[in-house]
Amino acid sequence: MRSSTPIAHCFAALVLSGLATGATNETSDYPPTYQLGNNTAFNSEFIVALQNSLSGGADIGPVLGAVKNIKPGDFDSYHKEFYKLANATKAQAEDPENNYDPINVRDSWFSASQYYRRADVYIHRNWSEPLIKTVWDEQTAAFDNAIAALPIPGRRVQIPSPEGNLTVEAIWYSASEDPYAKLPTMIVGNGFDAAQEDSYHYYCAAALARGWNCITYEGPGQNTVRRTQDLGFIHNWEVVATPVVDYVLSAKKQVVDERRLVLAGNSMGGYLAARAAAFEPRLSAVILVGGLWDLYAGYTSQLPADLLSIYEAGNYTTFDEQVLSLRDVGPEDIGTEAIWGLDYGLWAFKTHSPSEFFNLTKLYRIQDVVHQIQMPVFVGDAEFENIFSGQAQKVKDALGEKSTFHQFKGVAGYHCQSGAQQELARTIFAWLNKTLEIELPYS
């Protein structure tokens, strides 16, 4: 999830911030929150860092201290300040005087892990950059220390996907120590750039507090699988999600209420979860935050007409040369979002060619399989969504009576409700409780 600025969550940012001519649905009330500096992309990251304080994944003062020293638009400055904060927090977590209390251990390691993830955001231009691995190894180790200190420890699992020829990386969280408790269970998948470790803070902490089991997972193109299996994004996400459902209903069948099994997709995960749901009738309900109809349409709608015409004419060499040359211009001319979108997007889709990226996005069309989705679906939208503005409504319309549409507005109107995680949780769990007829406390 790329949070508060409505244009900063996906590769299409490449064509924004000085390149785009597309319309926006921003109003005179935009931005609805106070901005931490004059760089919207960095402000987005700062909000992500701050919001995780709700679930022990940040401390407000240290984050603001790092923000104070970051130069707007300076990737090296951003990385160094969050890396320094991560290392300092790790040192606190390793202090023996800190370790007498499991809550100290948990929160310190959660925070260190999250600061390492923030330090990773802007370092993907050079795929051979050692920090891409070392920073991620640090965040993974820190997160594992944190989940080991939960009241019921979380546990990493690797789930084979024979059809997908891959291993799905997942983390299981139990809501009860009762080995026979049949509890509602949420499967959570993120999207373009956020990690499954982020999913704990976005969804799982709220789910566990409400008596839900939770499992997060990652497939090709997402952080751990991209690094450990060298796999870029794929569109046929059912080969990723179905093995997770298999695992939940087999290895965890004694503690899972199969009548209340929910798949949630966040950001681009709104496409991934919907695609998976079209092939997975065992799901009881689906949460899409937000609803994505057609990635290619969203991305190309942001391209300037002259650049789009070059691409559509099939002049891929010229298109790639022009797009890649923009990377060297610098964020002061084309925007931080554009630079980040190019660097991260090519890495996540495992291609050095912008034209190949656009060709790949043509496969990500939920309209091709939406008629196969049979369970209730919550379709979330954001007032200040830009690239995919209007697409959530298309998903809702195609699903008809099977769907519930909710637009988050005002301070909750950023992409994926960054900075308004309480409102997001209240809304989706109220819908789930009503839809799945759950009485609280769950029994």
KAQUISUL-V642661 format. One record per pair of residues at least 4 apart in sequence whose C-alpha atoms are under 8 Angstrom apart, sorted by sequence separation. I is the first residue (numbers start at 1). J is the second residue. If there is no record, write none. Layout:
# KAQUISUL-V642661
I|J / I|J
This chain:
# KAQUISUL-V642661
4|8 / 9|13 / 12|16 / 13|17 / 15|19 / 16|20 / 26|30 / 31|35 / 39|43 / 40|44 / 41|45 / 42|46 / 43|47 / 44|48 / 45|49 / 46|50 / 47|51 / 48|52 / 49|53 / 52|56 / 53|57 / 54|58 / 59|63 / 60|64 / 61|65 / 62|66 / 63|67 / 64|68 / 65|69 / 66|70 / 70|74 / 74|78 / 75|79 / 76|80 / 77|81 / 78|82 / 79|83 / 80|84 / 81|85 / 82|86 / 83|87 / 84|88 / 85|89 / 86|90 / 87|91 / 88|92 / 89|93 / 90|94 / 91|95 / 94|98 / 95|99 / 96|100 / 100|104 / 101|105 / 102|106 / 103|107 / 104|108 / 105|109 / 106|110 / 107|111 / 108|112 / 109|113 / 110|114 / 111|115 / 112|116 / 113|117 / 114|118 / 115|119 / 116|120 / 117|121 / 120|124 / 128|132 / 129|133 / 130|134 / 131|135 / 132|136 / 133|137 / 134|138 / 135|139 / 136|140 / 137|141 / 138|142 / 139|143 / 140|144 / 141|145 / 142|146 / 143|147 / 144|148 / 145|149 / 146|150 / 148|152 / 149|153 / 150|154 / 161|165 / 162|166 / 190|194 / 194|198 / 195|199 / 196|200 / 197|201 / 198|202 / 199|203 / 200|204 / 201|205 / 202|206 / 203|207 / 204|208 / 205|209 / 206|210 / 207|211 / 208|212 / 218|222 / 221|225 / 222|226 / 223|227 / 224|228 / 225|229 / 226|230 / 227|231 / 237|241 / 238|242 / 239|243 / 240|244 / 241|245 / 242|246 / 243|247 / 244|248 / 245|249 / 246|250 / 247|251 / 248|252 / 249|253 / 252|256 / 253|257 / 257|261 / 265|269 / 266|270 / 268|272 / 269|273 / 270|274 / 271|275 / 272|276 / 273|277 / 274|278 / 275|279 / 276|280 / 277|281 / 294|298 / 295|299 / 296|300 / 297|301 / 298|302 / 299|303 / 303|307 / 304|308 / 305|309 / 306|310 / 307|311 / 308|312 / 309|313 / 310|314 / 311|315 / 315|319 / 316|320 / 317|321 / 318|322 / 319|323 / 320|324 / 321|325 / 322|326 / 323|327 / 324|328 / 325|329 / 326|330 / 329|333 / 330|334 / 331|335 / 332|336 / 334|338 / 335|339 / 336|340 / 337|341 / 338|342 / 339|343 / 340|344 / 341|345 / 342|346 / 343|347 / 344|348 / 345|349 / 346|350 / 347|351 / 353|357 / 354|358 / 355|359 / 356|360 / 357|361 / 358|362 / 359|363 / 360|364 / 366|370 / 367|371 / 369|373 / 381|385 / 385|389 / 388|392 / 390|394 / 391|395 / 392|396 / 393|397 / 394|398 / 395|399 / 396|400 / 399|403 / 408|412 / 409|413 / 413|417 / 414|418 / 417|421 / 420|424 / 421|425 / 422|426 / 423|427 / 424|428 / 425|429 / 426|430 / 427|431 / 428|432 / 429|433 / 430|434 / 431|435 / 432|436 / 433|437 / 434|438 / 438|442 / 439|443 / 3|8 / 7|12 / 8|13 / 14|19 / 15|20 / 16|21 / 35|40 / 38|43 / 52|57 / 53|58 / 58|63 / 93|98 / 94|99 / 99|104 / 124|129 / 127|132 / 131|136 / 148|153 / 160|165 / 161|166 / 176|181 / 190|195 / 194|199 / 199|204 / 200|205 / 201|206 / 207|212 / 208|213 / 218|223 / 220|225 / 221|226 / 225|230 / 226|231 / 247|252 / 248|253 / 253|258 / 256|261 / 264|269 / 265|270 / 303|308 / 310|315 / 311|316 / 329|334 / 330|335 / 331|336 / 334|339 / 340|345 / 346|351 / 347|352 / 351|356 / 408|413 / 409|414 / 412|417 / 432|437 / 433|438 / 2|8 / 3|9 / 7|13 / 37|43 / 52|58 / 53|59 / 71|77 / 92|98 / 93|99 / 98|104 / 99|105 / 123|129 / 147|153 / 148|154 / 160|166 / 161|167 / 190|196 / 207|213 / 208|214 / 218|224 / 219|225 / 220|226 / 225|231 / 226|232 / 264|270 / 265|271 / 277|283 / 310|316 / 346|352 / 351|357 / 407|413 / 412|418 / 432|438 / 433|439 / 2|9 / 36|43 / 51|58 / 53|60 / 70|77 / 71|78 / 98|105 / 147|154 / 148|155 / 160|167 / 161|168 / 189|196 / 207|214 / 218|225 / 219|226 / 249|256 / 265|272 / 331|338 / 346|353 / 396|403 / 412|419 / 417|424 / 1|9 / 2|10 / 35|43 / 50|58 / 69|77 / 70|78 / 123|131 / 124|132 / 147|155 / 159|167 / 160|168 / 175|183 / 188|196 / 248|256 / 265|273 / 300|308 / 310|318 / 311|319 / 326|334 / 331|339 / 346|354 / 349|357 / 396|404 / 411|419 / 412|420 / 7|16 / 49|58 / 50|59 / 123|132 / 158|167 / 159|168 / 190|199 / 249|258 / 264|273 / 265|274 / 277|286 / 310|319 / 330|339 / 396|405 / 408|417 / 411|420 / 36|46 / 50|60 / 158|168 / 159|169 / 189|199 / 204|214 / 221|231 / 222|232 / 263|273 / 70|81 / 93|104 / 120|131 / 158|169 / 159|170 / 188|199 / 204|215 / 220|231 / 221|232 / 222|233 / 346|357 / 381|392 / 412|423 / 69|81 / 93|105 / 120|132 / 157|169 / 158|170 / 220|232 / 221|233 / 274|286 / 307|319 / 327|339 / 380|392 / 381|393 / 393|405 / 412|424 / 50|63 / 156|169 / 157|170 / 220|233 / 221|234 / 273|286 / 379|392 / 49|63 / 67|81 / 156|170 / 157|171 / 219|233 / 220|234 / 263|277 / 273|287 / 274|288 / 66|81 / 93|108 / 120|135 / 156|171 / 157|172 / 188|203 / 273|288 / 327|342 / 66|82 / 92|108 / 93|109 / 119|135 / 120|136 / 155|171 / 156|172 / 188|204 / 200|216 / 379|395 / 46|63 / 154|171 / 155|172 / 199|216 / 270|287 / 271|288 / 379|396 / 90|108 / 117|135 / 154|172 / 155|173 / 270|288 / 66|85 / 89|108 / 90|109 / 116|135 / 117|136 / 154|173 / 269|288 / 270|289 / 89|109 / 116|136 / 153|173 / 154|174 / 196|216 / 263|283 / 269|289 / 270|290 / 271|291 / 46|67 / 152|173 / 153|174 / 186|207 / 196|217 / 219|240 / 261|282 / 262|283 / 265|286 / 270|291 / 271|292 / 89|111 / 90|112 / 116|138 / 117|139 / 152|174 / 196|218 / 218|240 / 261|283 / 262|284 / 263|285 / 264|286 / 265|287 / 266|288 / 267|289 / 268|290 / 270|292 / 271|293 / 62|85 / 89|112 / 116|139 / 152|175 / 195|218 / 260|283 / 261|284 / 262|285 / 263|286 / 264|287 / 265|288 / 266|289 / 267|290 / 115|139 / 152|176 / 258|282 / 260|284 / 261|285 / 262|286 / 263|287 / 264|288 / 265|289 / 266|290 / 268|292 / 379|403 / 381|405 / 383|407 / 86|111 / 87|112 / 113|138 / 114|139 / 152|177 / 171|196 / 259|284 / 260|285 / 262|287 / 264|289 / 265|290 / 370|395 / 377|402 / 378|403 / 379|404 / 380|405 / 381|406 / 382|407 / 383|408 / 384|409 / 86|112 / 113|139 / 170|196 / 186|212 / 188|214 / 258|284 / 373|399 / 376|402 / 377|403 / 378|404 / 379|405 / 380|406 / 381|407 / 382|408 / 383|409 / 85|112 / 86|113 / 112|139 / 113|140 / 184|211 / 185|212 / 186|213 / 187|214 / 188|215 / 189|216 / 195|222 / 217|244 / 371|398 / 375|402 / 376|403 / 377|404 / 378|405 / 379|406 / 380|407 / 381|408 / 382|409 / 383|410 / 86|114 / 113|141 / 183|211 / 184|212 / 185|213 / 186|214 / 187|215 / 188|216 / 189|217 / 190|218 / 194|222 / 195|223 / 367|395 / 370|398 / 371|399 / 374|402 / 376|404 / 378|406 / 380|408 / 385|413 / 86|115 / 113|142 / 183|212 / 184|213 / 185|214 / 186|215 / 187|216 / 188|217 / 189|218 / 192|221 / 193|222 / 194|223 / 195|224 / 370|399 / 384|413 / 385|414 / 42|72 / 85|115 / 86|116 / 112|142 / 113|143 / 183|213 / 185|215 / 187|217 / 192|222 / 193|223 / 324|354 / 382|412 / 383|413 / 384|414 / 385|415 / 36|67 / 42|73 / 173|204 / 191|222 / 323|354 / 367|398 / 382|413 / 383|414 / 384|415 / 83|115 / 110|142 / 241|273 / 382|414 / 8|41 / 39|72 / 82|115 / 83|116 / 109|142 / 110|143 / 175|208 / 320|353 / 382|415 / 38|72 / 39|73 / 82|116 / 109|143 / 174|208 / 175|209 / 242|276 / 320|354 / 382|416 / 5|40 / 37|72 / 173|208 / 176|211 / 237|272 / 241|276 / 319|354 / 320|355 / 382|417 / 5|41 / 8|44 / 82|118 / 83|119 / 109|145 / 110|146 / 175|211 / 237|273 / 319|355 / 82|119 / 109|146 / 175|212 / 176|213 / 235|272 / 238|275 / 239|276 / 245|282 / 5|43 / 81|119 / 108|146 / 174|212 / 175|213 / 237|275 / 238|276 / 242|280 / 4|43 / 5|44 / 79|118 / 80|119 / 106|145 / 107|146 / 174|213 / 175|214 / 236|275 / 237|276 / 238|277 / 316|355 / 4|44 / 79|119 / 105|145 / 106|146 / 173|213 / 174|214 / 236|276 / 3|44 / 4|45 / 78|119 / 79|120 / 105|146 / 106|147 / 172|213 / 173|214 / 238|279 / 2|44 / 3|45 / 79|121 / 106|148 / 172|214 / 173|215 / 238|280 / 2|45 / 4|47 / 79|122 / 106|149 / 172|215 / 213|256 / 3|47 / 78|122 / 79|123 / 105|149 / 106|150 / 171|215 / 172|216 / 311|355 / 3|48 / 170|215 / 171|216 / 103|149 / 170|216 / 171|217 / 75|122 / 102|149 / 103|150 / 170|217 / 75|123 / 102|150 / 169|217 / 170|218 / 58|107 / 168|217 / 169|218 / 56|106 / 57|107 / 168|218 / 169|219 / 378|428 / 56|107 / 57|108 / 168|219 / 56|108 / 58|110 / 59|111 / 90|142 / 167|219 / 57|110 / 58|111 / 378|431 / 56|110 / 57|111 / 58|112 / 143|197 / 56|111 / 57|112 / 169|224 / 57|113 / 58|114 / 169|225 / 57|114 / 58|115 / 168|225 / 167|225 / 299|358 / 376|435 / 296|358 / 166|229 / 49|114 / 296|361 / 49|115 / 295|361 / 296|362 / 295|362 / 294|362 / 296|364 / 49|118 / 295|364 / 296|365 / 294|364 / 295|365 / 185|256 / 294|365 / 168|240 / 182|254 / 183|255 / 184|256 / 185|257 / 293|365 / 294|366 / 45|118 / 181|254 / 182|255 / 183|256 / 184|257 / 293|366 / 294|367 / 180|254 / 181|255 / 182|256 / 183|257 / 184|258 / 187|261 / 189|263 / 191|265 / 292|366 / 293|367 / 164|239 / 168|243 / 179|254 / 180|255 / 181|256 / 182|257 / 184|259 / 185|260 / 186|261 / 187|262 / 188|263 / 189|264 / 190|265 / 191|266 / 192|267 / 163|239 / 164|240 / 168|244 / 179|255 / 184|260 / 185|261 / 186|262 / 187|263 / 188|264 / 189|265 / 190|266 / 191|267 / 192|268 / 178|255 / 183|260 / 184|261 / 185|262 / 186|263 / 187|264 / 188|265 / 189|266 / 190|267 / 191|268 / 192|269 / 161|239 / 184|262 / 186|264 / 188|266 / 190|268 / 191|269 / 161|240 / 190|269 / 191|270 / 189|269 / 191|272 / 161|243 / 160|243 / 114|198 / 159|243 / 189|273 / 159|244 / 302|387 / 301|387 / 159|247 / 291|379 / 299|387 / 286|375 / 288|377 / 290|379 / 291|380 / 298|387 / 285|375 / 286|376 / 287|377 / 288|378 / 289|379 / 290|380 / 291|381 / 298|388 / 275|366 / 278|369 / 284|375 / 285|376 / 286|377 / 287|378 / 288|379 / 289|380 / 290|381 / 274|366 / 278|370 / 281|373 / 283|375 / 284|376 / 285|377 / 286|378 / 287|379 / 288|380 / 289|381 / 290|382 / 271|364 / 278|371 / 279|372 / 281|374 / 285|378 / 287|380 / 295|388 / 133|227 / 271|365 / 275|369 / 278|372 / 279|373 / 281|375 / 271|366 / 275|370 / 278|373 / 274|370 / 277|373 / 278|374 / 292|388 / 294|391 / 293|391 / 274|373 / 292|391 / 293|392 / 291|391 / 292|392 / 291|392 / 293|394 / 290|392 / 291|393 / 293|395 / 292|395 / 291|395 / 291|396 / 232|347 / 233|348 / 232|348 / 233|349 / 232|349 / 233|350 / 232|350 / 231|350 / 226|348 / 222|348 / 290|416 / 221|348 / 289|416 / 221|349 / 235|363 / 221|350 / 235|364 / 287|428 / 57|201 / 55|201 / 54|201 / 285|432 / 267|415 / 52|201 / 267|416 / 52|202 / 55|205 / 266|416 / 193|344 / 284|436 / 193|348 / 192|348 / 260|436 / 10|192 / 9|192 / 10|193 / 9|193 / 1|190 / 1|191 / 1|192 / 2|193 / 1|193 / 2|194 / 1|194 / 122|340 / 125|343 / 124|343 / 125|344 / 202|421 / 206|425 / 124|344 / 127|347 / 122|343 / 122|344 / 125|347 / 203|425 / 124|347 / 211|441 / 210|441 / 211|442 / 9|267 / 73|331 / 73|332 / 183|442 / 183|443 / 73|336 / 1|266 / 1|267 / 1|268 / 22|301 / 22|302 / 21|302 / 22|303 / 20|302 / 21|303 / 22|304 / 20|303 / 21|304 / 19|303 / 20|304 / 19|304 / 12|298 / 16|302 / 12|299 / 15|302 / 16|303 / 11|299 / 12|300 / 15|303 / 15|304 / 12|302 / 41|336 / 41|337 / 39|336 / 18|333 / 19|334 / 18|334 / 17|334 / 18|335 / 16|334 / 17|335 / 16|335 / 17|336 / 17|337 / 16|337 / 17|338 / 16|338 / 14|337 / 15|338 / 13|337 / 14|338 / 13|338 / 14|339 / 12|338 / 13|339 / 14|340 / 11|338 / 13|340 / 14|341 / 13|341 / 14|342 / 8|337 / 11|340 / 12|341 / 13|342 / 7|337 / 11|341 / 10|341 / 11|342 / 9|341 / 8|341 / 11|344 / 11|345 / 10|345 / 11|346 / 30|384 / 26|383 / 25|383 / 26|384 / 25|384 / 25|385 / 25|386 / 24|386 / 25|389 / 51|418 / 51|419 / 50|419 / 51|420 / 48|418 / 51|421 / 47|418 / 48|419 / 47|419 / 12|387 / 6|384 / 7|385 / 32|410 / 33|411 / 6|385 / 7|386 / 32|411 / 6|386 / 7|387 / 6|387 / 29|410 / 9|415 / 6|414 / 5|414 / 6|415 / 4|414 / 5|415 / 3|414 / 4|415 / 3|415 / 4|416 / 2|415 / 3|416 / 4|417 / 1|415 / 3|417 / 4|418 / 1|416 / 3|418 / 4|419
